[in-house]
Amino acid sequence: MSKVLIVDDDQDIRLLLDRFLAKNGFTTATAATGDEALSITKKETYDLLVCDFKLPDITGLELIPKLKITNPEAAIIVITGYSDVKIAVKAIKLGVYDYVTKPLFPDELLLTVKQAIASKQVAKQPKKTQKSTRFIIGESPQAKQVMKHIRLIAPTDMSVIIQGETGTGKEFVANEIHNYSSRIGKPFVAIDCGALPKDLAGSELFGHVKGAFTGALNDKTGSFEAANGGTLFLDEIGNLSYENQIKLLRVIQERKIKKIGSTKDIPIDVRLIVATNENLSDAVKQGEFREDLYHRFNEFKIELAPLRERKADIKLFADSFLEKANQELNKSVEDFDDSVMRRMKEYYWHGNLRELHNVVKRSVLLAQTPEVTLDCLPEEIKSPSYFDDLSTEEITSEPENLKSVSKLAERDAIINVLEKTGYNKTKAASVLNIDRKTLYNKMKSYNIDL
């Protein structure tokens, strides 16, 4: 029986979730604060942690890495409000399985809980190639170019960097490269470097022997050993600490690993594919990423465009997610109302495909007719505000509106230049005729998150 810890400061929600999950066959426990959750997870291990994003003593972004240390094998689901969706997308980068938005819908929550626990059970069998969701590349020119590159690079053993925003499908592309390679049938192992605590990264990557450090109660097979003969996908590689970058470089050069606490070398044959949502060459220039390691990875690069630049693909992906949601929710929604698709194509999609998938699944759950209608969409898509990314104070009074429009125009100009310069902040600052520090300050002020 799977064990679930519910972390929420709202007593009514704790009680509701506790009873609901217990009724559906889960063993449950509850905590009202982050500190209480950490104390509990130090004593007990759980299959799943369901955690409210806003707690009285700590935020979700602060709590998640700590929970990953106390219960590294647990899946995590974040509960959040619509206004926090952008932040919740960042939580995905920290290793959260998924997020659910308030108000909570029992069927949707139960499905997500079961999928989260199942995902961890699959992950515990690293030597088996994990079955991935049906791969859809899209019909836009950008999508066709990506597919061309996949077919070109897959048969080789060259290392690949996949670059793109969060939620653009980097792991799916990596998996497709593996599936078109001669290593198909061998392990495909994916690791999120952004979710690896610095002190545990070495153990996750290379493994350890029993007694190597406090808490090492058994031998552990690292990701390199688990992927031997196949492909190792390192997501958000830019988040790997400098110390672990050095260790990784040594493994790539010597093609052998040494478990923490062991003196024995283990030969490995692994193809490396890495992904990042930042420009690694900029990180190299800033001294945040080793240049020699970057060149080891950069034998070939695939760039994934954000969904807002691939409007021709939105209907294709939405239809695929609709089909999947119908199967998961046992529904028979046939299509999207024209007004819904129009809103979807106008929306910015901060979370890209991942956000689109969540929106479609929720809309299918709410749909009462054969078509998804406007009332099924989240408020931020249904009624997008022109001033979404500006502070409330800037738009509350009429005299300030002109100032707000001016700031919005400046923000759009900065984003436009950043896109045209490939998000190279040094070049962007030069084009805008401002210094780099001023650019950073304006990006922070206008909430421009790359």
The 8 nearest C-alpha neighbors of each residue, nearest first, counted from 0:
[[1, 25, 2, 26, 24, 46, 3, 27],
 [2, 0, 25, 46, 26, 3, 45, 116],
 [3, 1, 26, 45, 46, 27, 25, 47],
 [2, 4, 47, 27, 48, 45, 46, 26],
 [3, 5, 28, 48, 29, 27, 49, 6],
 [6, 4, 29, 49, 50, 48, 30, 28],
 [5, 7, 50, 30, 31, 29, 49, 51],
 [8, 6, 31, 51, 9, 13, 50, 5],
 [7, 9, 31, 10, 32, 54, 6, 55],
 [10, 8, 7, 12, 11, 13, 31, 14],
 [9, 11, 13, 12, 8, 14, 7, 31],
 [12, 10, 14, 13, 9, 15, 16, 8],
 [13, 11, 15, 14, 9, 10, 16, 7],
 [14, 12, 10, 16, 11, 15, 17, 7],
 [13, 15, 17, 11, 12, 16, 18, 10],
 [14, 16, 12, 18, 17, 13, 11, 19],
 [17, 15, 19, 13, 18, 14, 20, 12],
 [16, 18, 14, 15, 20, 19, 13, 21],
 [19, 17, 21, 15, 16, 20, 22, 14],
 [18, 20, 16, 22, 21, 17, 15, 23],
 [21, 19, 23, 22, 25, 17, 18, 16],
 [20, 22, 25, 18, 24, 23, 19, 26],
 [21, 23, 19, 20, 24, 18, 25, 17],
 [24, 22, 20, 21, 25, 19, 109, 18],
 [23, 25, 21, 22, 20, 26, 0, 1],
 [26, 24, 21, 1, 20, 2, 23, 27],
 [27, 25, 2, 21, 3, 1, 0, 24],
 [26, 28, 3, 4, 2, 25, 17, 21],
 [27, 29, 4, 5, 3, 26, 30, 17],
 [30, 28, 5, 4, 6, 13, 31, 27],
 [29, 31, 6, 36, 35, 32, 5, 7],
 [30, 32, 8, 7, 6, 35, 29, 33],
 [33, 31, 35, 34, 30, 54, 8, 36],
 [32, 34, 36, 35, 57, 37, 56, 62],
 [35, 33, 37, 36, 32, 38, 56, 57],
 [34, 36, 38, 32, 33, 37, 30, 39],
 [35, 37, 33, 39, 34, 30, 38, 40],
 [38, 36, 34, 40, 39, 35, 41, 33],
 [37, 39, 35, 41, 36, 40, 34, 42],
 [38, 40, 36, 41, 42, 37, 43, 35],
 [41, 39, 43, 37, 42, 38, 69, 44],
 [40, 42, 38, 69, 39, 43, 37, 70],
 [41, 43, 40, 39, 38, 44, 69, 37],
 [44, 42, 40, 41, 39, 45, 70, 69],
 [45, 43, 40, 70, 46, 42, 41, 73],
 [46, 44, 2, 47, 73, 3, 43, 4],
 [45, 47, 73, 2, 1, 3, 74, 116],
 [46, 48, 74, 3, 73, 45, 75, 116],
 [47, 49, 75, 4, 3, 50, 5, 74],
 [50, 48, 76, 5, 75, 77, 6, 4],
 [49, 51, 6, 77, 78, 5, 48, 52],
 [52, 50, 78, 7, 53, 77, 6, 79],
 [51, 53, 59, 79, 78, 77, 58, 50],
 [54, 52, 58, 51, 59, 55, 57, 79],
 [53, 55, 57, 56, 58, 32, 8, 52],
 [56, 54, 57, 32, 53, 8, 33, 58],
 [55, 57, 54, 33, 32, 58, 34, 53],
 [56, 58, 54, 33, 55, 61, 62, 59],
 [59, 57, 61, 53, 60, 54, 62, 52],
 [58, 60, 52, 62, 61, 63, 53, 57],
 [59, 61, 58, 62, 63, 90, 64, 93],
 [62, 60, 58, 59, 63, 57, 64, 65],
 [61, 63, 59, 65, 60, 64, 58, 66],
 [62, 64, 66, 65, 60, 59, 61, 67],
 [65, 63, 67, 66, 62, 61, 68, 196],
 [66, 64, 68, 67, 62, 63, 69, 61],
 [65, 67, 69, 63, 68, 64, 70, 62],
 [68, 66, 71, 64, 65, 70, 69, 63],
 [67, 69, 65, 66, 71, 70, 64, 196],
 [68, 70, 66, 41, 40, 67, 71, 65],
 [69, 71, 67, 68, 73, 72, 66, 44],
 [72, 70, 67, 68, 73, 69, 66, 74],
 [73, 71, 70, 74, 46, 119, 67, 45],
 [74, 72, 46, 47, 70, 71, 45, 75],
 [73, 75, 47, 115, 96, 48, 46, 116],
 [74, 76, 48, 95, 96, 47, 49, 73],
 [77, 75, 49, 97, 98, 96, 95, 50],
 [76, 78, 98, 50, 51, 52, 49, 79],
 [79, 77, 51, 99, 52, 98, 100, 50],
 [78, 80, 100, 52, 83, 101, 99, 77],
 [79, 81, 100, 101, 82, 83, 84, 78],
 [82, 80, 83, 84, 100, 79, 101, 377],
 [81, 83, 80, 84, 85, 79, 379, 86],
 [84, 82, 86, 81, 80, 85, 87, 79],
 [83, 85, 87, 86, 81, 82, 88, 80],
 [86, 84, 88, 87, 83, 349, 89, 350],
 [87, 85, 89, 83, 88, 84, 90, 60],
 [86, 88, 84, 90, 89, 85, 83, 91],
 [87, 89, 91, 85, 90, 86, 350, 84],
 [90, 88, 86, 87, 92, 91, 85, 93],
 [89, 91, 87, 93, 92, 88, 95, 60],
 [92, 90, 95, 88, 89, 93, 94, 96],
 [91, 93, 90, 89, 94, 193, 194, 95],
 [94, 92, 194, 90, 91, 193, 95, 64],
 [93, 95, 194, 91, 92, 96, 191, 90],
 [94, 96, 91, 75, 97, 90, 93, 76],
 [97, 95, 75, 76, 74, 115, 94, 91],
 [98, 96, 76, 95, 77, 91, 99, 75],
 [97, 99, 77, 76, 78, 100, 87, 79],
 [100, 98, 78, 79, 77, 101, 97, 108],
 [99, 101, 79, 80, 78, 81, 102, 103],
 [102, 100, 103, 80, 79, 99, 78, 81],
 [101, 103, 100, 104, 80, 99, 79, 81],
 [102, 104, 101, 105, 100, 108, 99, 107],
 [103, 105, 107, 106, 108, 102, 101, 109],
 [106, 104, 108, 107, 109, 103, 19, 110],
 [107, 105, 109, 108, 104, 110, 328, 364],
 [106, 108, 110, 104, 105, 109, 111, 364],
 [109, 107, 105, 111, 110, 106, 112, 104],
 [108, 110, 112, 106, 111, 107, 105, 113],
 [109, 111, 107, 113, 108, 112, 114, 106],
 [110, 112, 114, 108, 109, 113, 115, 107],
 [113, 111, 109, 115, 110, 114, 108, 116],
 [114, 112, 110, 116, 111, 115, 117, 109],
 [113, 115, 117, 111, 112, 116, 118, 110],
 [116, 114, 118, 112, 117, 113, 74, 111],
 [115, 117, 119, 113, 118, 114, 46, 112],
 [118, 116, 114, 120, 119, 115, 113, 121],
 [119, 117, 115, 121, 116, 120, 114, 122],
 [120, 118, 122, 116, 121, 117, 123, 74],
 [119, 121, 117, 123, 122, 118, 116, 124],
 [122, 120, 118, 119, 123, 124, 117, 129],
 [123, 121, 119, 124, 120, 125, 118, 129],
 [122, 124, 120, 121, 125, 119, 72, 118],
 [125, 123, 122, 121, 126, 127, 120, 129],
 [126, 124, 127, 225, 122, 123, 188, 186],
 [127, 125, 186, 225, 124, 128, 226, 185],
 [126, 128, 125, 186, 129, 124, 185, 187],
 [127, 129, 186, 187, 185, 130, 126, 184],
 [128, 130, 127, 131, 187, 121, 186, 125],
 [131, 129, 128, 132, 127, 133, 121, 174],
 [130, 132, 129, 133, 171, 174, 134, 128],
 [131, 133, 134, 130, 171, 135, 323, 129],
 [134, 132, 131, 135, 171, 319, 130, 136],
 [133, 135, 132, 136, 171, 175, 131, 172],
 [136, 134, 137, 133, 316, 319, 315, 171],
 [135, 137, 142, 134, 146, 138, 143, 145],
 [138, 136, 312, 142, 135, 139, 315, 143],
 [137, 139, 312, 142, 143, 140, 311, 136],
 [138, 140, 142, 141, 311, 137, 312, 309],
 [139, 141, 143, 142, 144, 138, 309, 137],
 [142, 140, 144, 139, 143, 145, 304, 309],
 [143, 141, 145, 139, 137, 144, 140, 136],
 [142, 144, 146, 140, 145, 141, 147, 139],
 [143, 145, 147, 141, 142, 146, 140, 148],
 [146, 144, 142, 148, 147, 143, 149, 141],
 [147, 145, 149, 143, 148, 144, 150, 142],
 [146, 148, 144, 145, 150, 149, 143, 151],
 [147, 149, 151, 145, 146, 150, 152, 144],
 [150, 148, 146, 151, 152, 147, 176, 153],
 [151, 149, 147, 148, 153, 152, 146, 179],
 [150, 152, 148, 149, 153, 147, 154, 155],
 [151, 153, 149, 155, 150, 154, 148, 157],
 [152, 154, 176, 180, 179, 155, 150, 149],
 [155, 153, 180, 152, 181, 179, 156, 151],
 [156, 154, 153, 157, 152, 180, 151, 181],
 [155, 157, 270, 158, 154, 153, 152, 180],
 [158, 156, 155, 298, 159, 299, 152, 270],
 [157, 159, 296, 271, 298, 272, 299, 156],
 [160, 158, 272, 299, 300, 296, 298, 297],
 [159, 161, 300, 273, 274, 297, 272, 162],
 [162, 160, 274, 301, 300, 302, 273, 169],
 [161, 163, 302, 275, 274, 276, 303, 301],
 [164, 162, 303, 276, 302, 167, 304, 275],
 [163, 165, 276, 167, 166, 305, 162, 449],
 [166, 164, 167, 276, 350, 163, 351, 92],
 [165, 167, 353, 351, 352, 350, 168, 164],
 [168, 166, 351, 352, 165, 164, 169, 305],
 [169, 167, 171, 166, 170, 172, 352, 165],
 [168, 170, 172, 171, 167, 173, 161, 274],
 [169, 171, 173, 172, 168, 174, 234, 232],
 [172, 170, 174, 168, 173, 169, 175, 134],
 [171, 173, 175, 169, 170, 174, 176, 168],
 [174, 172, 170, 176, 175, 171, 169, 177],
 [173, 175, 177, 171, 172, 176, 170, 178],
 [174, 176, 178, 172, 177, 173, 171, 179],
 [177, 175, 153, 173, 179, 174, 178, 149],
 [176, 178, 174, 180, 175, 179, 183, 173],
 [177, 179, 175, 183, 176, 180, 174, 182],
 [180, 178, 176, 153, 177, 175, 154, 183],
 [181, 179, 154, 153, 177, 182, 178, 183],
 [180, 182, 183, 154, 179, 177, 178, 153],
 [183, 181, 180, 229, 185, 184, 177, 228],
 [184, 182, 178, 185, 181, 180, 177, 179],
 [185, 183, 182, 128, 186, 229, 178, 127],
 [184, 186, 229, 183, 182, 228, 128, 187],
 [187, 185, 128, 229, 226, 126, 127, 188],
 [188, 186, 230, 128, 229, 231, 226, 189],
 [189, 187, 231, 226, 232, 186, 230, 125],
 [188, 190, 232, 231, 233, 187, 191, 234],
 [191, 189, 233, 234, 192, 232, 188, 222],
 [192, 190, 234, 193, 194, 233, 235, 189],
 [193, 191, 195, 194, 235, 236, 234, 239],
 [192, 194, 238, 191, 93, 235, 195, 92],
 [193, 195, 93, 94, 192, 191, 196, 92],
 [196, 194, 192, 200, 193, 197, 199, 191],
 [197, 195, 199, 198, 200, 194, 64, 68],
 [198, 196, 200, 199, 195, 240, 239, 201],
 [197, 199, 196, 200, 201, 202, 195, 68],
 [200, 198, 202, 196, 197, 201, 203, 195],
 [199, 201, 203, 195, 197, 202, 198, 196],
 [202, 200, 204, 203, 199, 205, 243, 206],
 [201, 203, 206, 199, 205, 200, 204, 207],
 [204, 202, 200, 221, 201, 206, 205, 222],
 [203, 205, 222, 221, 201, 202, 223, 206],
 [204, 206, 221, 258, 202, 201, 203, 223],
 [221, 207, 205, 202, 220, 258, 219, 203],
 [208, 206, 259, 258, 219, 202, 218, 260],
 [209, 207, 218, 211, 260, 210, 219, 259],
 [208, 210, 217, 218, 215, 216, 211, 207],
 [209, 211, 215, 212, 216, 208, 213, 217],
 [212, 210, 260, 209, 208, 215, 259, 207],
 [213, 211, 210, 215, 214, 260, 209, 259],
 [212, 214, 215, 210, 211, 216, 209, 217],
 [213, 215, 216, 212, 210, 211, 217, 209],
 [216, 214, 210, 209, 212, 213, 217, 211],
 [215, 217, 209, 214, 210, 218, 213, 208],
 [218, 216, 209, 215, 219, 208, 210, 207],
 [217, 219, 208, 209, 207, 220, 216, 215],
 [220, 218, 206, 207, 221, 208, 217, 202],
 [221, 219, 206, 224, 225, 222, 218, 207],
 [206, 220, 222, 205, 204, 203, 224, 223],
 [221, 223, 204, 225, 224, 226, 203, 205],
 [224, 222, 226, 225, 221, 204, 205, 227],
 [223, 225, 227, 226, 222, 221, 220, 267],
 [226, 224, 222, 223, 227, 126, 125, 221],
 [227, 225, 186, 223, 229, 224, 188, 231],
 [228, 226, 224, 268, 269, 229, 267, 225],
 [229, 227, 268, 269, 185, 226, 182, 186],
 [228, 230, 185, 186, 226, 182, 227, 269],
 [231, 229, 270, 187, 269, 226, 271, 186],
 [230, 232, 188, 271, 226, 187, 189, 270],
 [231, 233, 189, 272, 273, 188, 271, 190],
 [234, 232, 273, 190, 236, 191, 189, 274],
 [233, 235, 274, 191, 236, 273, 192, 190],
 [236, 234, 275, 274, 237, 192, 193, 238],
 [235, 237, 238, 234, 239, 192, 275, 233],
 [236, 238, 235, 239, 275, 279, 288, 277],
 [239, 237, 193, 236, 235, 192, 240, 194],
 [238, 240, 237, 236, 192, 243, 244, 241],
 [241, 239, 243, 242, 244, 238, 197, 237],
 [242, 240, 244, 243, 245, 239, 288, 287],
 [241, 243, 245, 244, 240, 246, 239, 197],
 [244, 242, 246, 245, 240, 241, 247, 239],
 [243, 245, 241, 247, 242, 246, 248, 240],
 [244, 246, 248, 243, 242, 247, 249, 241],
 [247, 245, 243, 249, 244, 248, 250, 242],
 [246, 248, 244, 250, 249, 245, 243, 251],
 [249, 247, 251, 245, 250, 246, 292, 244],
 [248, 250, 252, 246, 247, 251, 253, 245],
 [251, 249, 247, 253, 254, 248, 252, 255],
 [252, 250, 248, 254, 249, 253, 247, 255],
 [253, 251, 249, 250, 254, 248, 255, 247],
 [252, 254, 250, 255, 251, 249, 256, 248],
 [255, 253, 251, 250, 267, 252, 266, 268],
 [254, 256, 266, 267, 265, 253, 250, 264],
 [257, 255, 265, 264, 250, 205, 258, 266],
 [256, 258, 264, 263, 265, 261, 259, 205],
 [257, 259, 207, 206, 261, 205, 260, 256],
 [260, 258, 207, 261, 206, 211, 208, 257],
 [259, 261, 211, 208, 258, 207, 262, 210],
 [262, 260, 258, 259, 263, 257, 208, 207],
 [263, 261, 264, 257, 260, 258, 259, 265],
 [262, 264, 261, 257, 265, 258, 256, 260],
 [265, 263, 257, 256, 255, 266, 262, 258],
 [264, 266, 256, 255, 257, 267, 263, 224],
 [267, 265, 255, 254, 264, 256, 268, 253],
 [268, 266, 255, 227, 254, 269, 265, 224],
 [269, 267, 228, 227, 254, 270, 266, 229],
 [270, 268, 227, 230, 229, 228, 267, 271],
 [269, 271, 230, 231, 156, 229, 158, 272],
 [272, 270, 231, 158, 230, 232, 269, 273],
 [273, 271, 232, 159, 158, 160, 231, 233],
 [274, 272, 233, 160, 232, 234, 161, 159],
 [275, 273, 161, 234, 235, 160, 162, 236],
 [274, 276, 235, 162, 277, 236, 237, 234],
 [275, 277, 164, 163, 162, 165, 235, 278],
 [278, 276, 275, 279, 449, 162, 163, 237],
 [277, 279, 281, 280, 282, 276, 422, 275],
 [278, 280, 282, 281, 277, 283, 237, 288],
 [279, 281, 283, 282, 278, 284, 293, 290],
 [282, 280, 284, 279, 283, 278, 285, 423],
 [281, 283, 279, 287, 285, 280, 288, 284],
 [282, 284, 288, 280, 286, 281, 285, 290],
 [285, 283, 281, 286, 282, 280, 287, 288],
 [284, 286, 282, 283, 287, 281, 288, 280],
 [285, 287, 283, 284, 288, 282, 289, 290],
 [286, 288, 282, 285, 283, 289, 241, 284],
 [289, 287, 283, 282, 286, 290, 241, 237],
 [288, 290, 292, 291, 283, 293, 287, 286],
 [291, 289, 293, 292, 283, 288, 294, 280],
 [290, 292, 294, 293, 289, 295, 248, 288],
 [291, 293, 295, 289, 290, 294, 248, 296],
 [294, 292, 290, 296, 295, 291, 297, 289],
 [293, 295, 297, 291, 296, 292, 290, 298],
 [296, 294, 292, 293, 297, 291, 298, 158],
 [297, 295, 158, 293, 294, 298, 159, 160],
 [296, 298, 294, 299, 295, 160, 293, 159],
 [297, 299, 158, 296, 157, 159, 295, 300],
 [298, 300, 159, 297, 160, 158, 301, 157],
 [301, 299, 160, 159, 161, 297, 302, 298],
 [300, 302, 161, 162, 160, 303, 145, 299],
 [301, 303, 162, 161, 163, 304, 300, 145],
 [304, 302, 163, 162, 305, 301, 167, 161],
 [303, 305, 163, 308, 302, 306, 141, 309],
 [306, 304, 307, 308, 167, 351, 164, 303],
 [305, 307, 309, 351, 308, 304, 310, 348],
 [306, 308, 309, 305, 347, 310, 348, 346],
 [309, 307, 306, 305, 310, 304, 311, 141],
 [310, 308, 306, 311, 307, 312, 139, 305],
 [309, 311, 312, 313, 307, 308, 344, 306],
 [310, 312, 309, 139, 313, 138, 314, 315],
 [313, 311, 315, 137, 310, 309, 314, 138],
 [312, 314, 310, 316, 315, 311, 317, 344],
 [315, 313, 317, 316, 312, 318, 311, 340],
 [316, 314, 312, 318, 313, 317, 319, 137],
 [317, 315, 319, 313, 318, 314, 320, 312],
 [316, 318, 314, 320, 319, 315, 313, 321],
 [319, 317, 321, 315, 316, 320, 314, 322],
 [318, 320, 316, 322, 321, 317, 323, 315],
 [319, 321, 323, 317, 322, 318, 356, 324],
 [322, 320, 318, 324, 319, 323, 317, 325],
 [323, 321, 319, 325, 320, 324, 318, 326],
 [322, 324, 320, 326, 321, 325, 327, 319],
 [323, 325, 327, 321, 360, 326, 322, 328],
 [326, 324, 330, 322, 328, 329, 323, 327],
 [325, 327, 329, 323, 324, 328, 322, 330],
 [326, 328, 324, 325, 329, 323, 110, 330],
 [327, 329, 325, 330, 326, 324, 364, 106],
 [330, 328, 326, 325, 327, 331, 324, 364],
 [331, 329, 325, 328, 332, 326, 363, 324],
 [332, 330, 325, 333, 329, 369, 326, 322],
 [331, 333, 369, 370, 330, 334, 363, 325],
 [334, 332, 369, 370, 331, 335, 321, 371],
 [333, 335, 370, 332, 371, 336, 369, 318],
 [336, 334, 371, 370, 339, 337, 340, 372],
 [335, 337, 339, 338, 372, 371, 370, 340],
 [338, 336, 340, 339, 341, 335, 372, 342],
 [339, 337, 341, 336, 340, 342, 373, 372],
 [340, 338, 342, 336, 341, 337, 373, 335],
 [339, 341, 343, 337, 342, 338, 344, 335],
 [340, 342, 338, 344, 339, 343, 337, 345],
 [343, 341, 345, 339, 340, 344, 346, 338],
 [344, 342, 340, 346, 341, 345, 339, 380],
 [343, 345, 341, 342, 346, 310, 340, 313],
 [344, 346, 342, 343, 341, 347, 307, 380],
 [345, 347, 343, 344, 348, 380, 342, 307],
 [346, 348, 307, 349, 345, 306, 344, 351],
 [349, 347, 351, 350, 346, 307, 306, 354],
 [348, 350, 351, 347, 85, 354, 88, 165],
 [349, 351, 354, 348, 166, 353, 88, 165],
 [350, 352, 348, 166, 306, 354, 167, 353],
 [353, 351, 355, 166, 354, 167, 356, 350],
 [354, 352, 166, 356, 355, 351, 350, 357],
 [353, 355, 350, 357, 356, 352, 351, 358],
 [356, 354, 352, 358, 357, 353, 359, 351],
 [355, 357, 353, 359, 354, 358, 320, 352],
 [356, 358, 354, 360, 355, 359, 361, 353],
 [359, 357, 355, 361, 356, 360, 362, 354],
 [360, 358, 362, 356, 361, 357, 363, 355],
 [361, 359, 357, 324, 363, 362, 358, 356],
 [360, 362, 364, 358, 359, 363, 357, 365],
 [363, 361, 375, 359, 365, 364, 360, 376],
 [364, 362, 366, 360, 365, 361, 359, 332],
 [363, 365, 361, 362, 366, 360, 328, 107],
 [366, 364, 362, 363, 375, 361, 367, 371],
 [365, 367, 363, 371, 368, 364, 362, 375],
 [368, 366, 365, 369, 371, 370, 364, 332],
 [367, 369, 370, 366, 371, 332, 372, 333],
 [370, 368, 332, 333, 334, 371, 367, 331],
 [371, 369, 334, 335, 368, 333, 332, 336],
 [370, 372, 335, 366, 336, 334, 362, 375],
 [373, 371, 336, 374, 375, 370, 339, 335],
 [374, 372, 375, 339, 376, 381, 338, 371],
 [373, 375, 376, 372, 381, 377, 371, 366],
 [376, 374, 362, 373, 372, 365, 366, 371],
 [377, 375, 373, 374, 381, 362, 378, 380],
 [378, 376, 379, 380, 381, 375, 358, 81],
 [377, 379, 381, 380, 382, 376, 383, 81],
 [380, 378, 383, 382, 377, 381, 384, 81],
 [381, 379, 383, 378, 382, 377, 346, 342],
 [380, 382, 378, 379, 376, 377, 383, 373],
 [383, 381, 380, 379, 378, 384, 342, 377],
 [384, 382, 379, 380, 381, 385, 378, 346],
 [385, 383, 387, 386, 382, 379, 388, 380],
 [384, 386, 387, 383, 388, 407, 389, 404],
 [385, 387, 384, 389, 388, 394, 407, 403],
 [388, 386, 384, 389, 385, 383, 390, 379],
 [387, 389, 386, 446, 390, 445, 385, 407],
 [390, 388, 386, 387, 391, 393, 445, 403],
 [389, 391, 392, 393, 388, 394, 387, 386],
 [392, 390, 393, 394, 395, 389, 386, 387],
 [391, 393, 390, 395, 394, 396, 389, 399],
 [394, 392, 391, 390, 399, 403, 395, 389],
 [393, 395, 391, 392, 400, 396, 399, 403],
 [396, 394, 392, 393, 391, 397, 399, 400],
 [395, 397, 399, 398, 394, 400, 393, 392],
 [396, 398, 399, 400, 395, 394, 401, 393],
 [399, 397, 400, 396, 401, 402, 394, 395],
 [398, 400, 402, 397, 401, 396, 393, 394],
 [399, 401, 403, 402, 397, 398, 394, 404],
 [402, 400, 404, 403, 399, 405, 398, 397],
 [401, 403, 405, 399, 400, 404, 406, 393],
 [402, 404, 400, 406, 401, 405, 393, 407],
 [405, 403, 407, 401, 406, 402, 408, 400],
 [406, 404, 402, 408, 403, 407, 401, 409],
 [405, 407, 409, 403, 408, 404, 410, 402],
 [406, 408, 410, 404, 409, 405, 403, 411],
 [409, 407, 411, 405, 406, 410, 404, 412],
 [408, 410, 412, 406, 407, 411, 413, 405],
 [409, 411, 407, 413, 408, 412, 406, 414],
 [410, 412, 408, 414, 413, 409, 415, 407],
 [413, 411, 409, 415, 410, 414, 408, 416],
 [412, 414, 410, 416, 415, 411, 417, 409],
 [415, 413, 417, 411, 412, 416, 418, 410],
 [414, 416, 412, 418, 413, 417, 411, 419],
 [417, 415, 419, 413, 418, 414, 427, 420],
 [418, 416, 422, 414, 420, 415, 419, 427],
 [417, 419, 421, 415, 416, 420, 422, 414],
 [418, 420, 416, 417, 421, 415, 422, 427],
 [421, 419, 417, 422, 418, 423, 416, 427],
 [420, 422, 418, 423, 419, 417, 278, 416],
 [423, 421, 417, 420, 418, 424, 278, 427],
 [422, 424, 421, 426, 420, 425, 427, 417],
 [423, 425, 427, 426, 422, 428, 417, 435],
 [424, 426, 428, 427, 423, 435, 429, 434],
 [427, 425, 429, 428, 424, 423, 430, 420],
 [426, 428, 424, 430, 429, 425, 417, 416],
 [427, 429, 431, 433, 425, 426, 435, 430],
 [430, 428, 432, 426, 427, 431, 433, 425],
 [431, 429, 427, 432, 428, 426, 416, 433],
 [430, 432, 428, 429, 433, 427, 416, 413],
 [431, 433, 429, 430, 428, 434, 427, 435],
 [434, 432, 428, 431, 429, 437, 435, 438],
 [433, 435, 437, 436, 428, 438, 432, 429],
 [434, 436, 438, 437, 428, 425, 439, 433],
 [437, 435, 439, 438, 434, 440, 433, 441],
 [438, 436, 440, 434, 439, 435, 441, 433],
 [437, 439, 435, 441, 436, 440, 428, 442],
 [438, 440, 442, 436, 437, 441, 443, 435],
 [441, 439, 437, 443, 438, 442, 444, 436],
 [440, 442, 444, 438, 443, 439, 445, 437],
 [443, 441, 447, 439, 445, 440, 444, 446],
 [442, 444, 446, 440, 441, 445, 439, 447],
 [443, 445, 441, 442, 446, 440, 447, 439],
 [446, 444, 442, 443, 447, 441, 410, 389],
 [447, 445, 443, 444, 442, 448, 388, 389],
 [448, 446, 442, 445, 443, 449, 414, 444],
 [447, 449, 446, 442, 443, 445, 349, 414],
 [448, 447, 277, 164, 276, 422, 442, 165]]
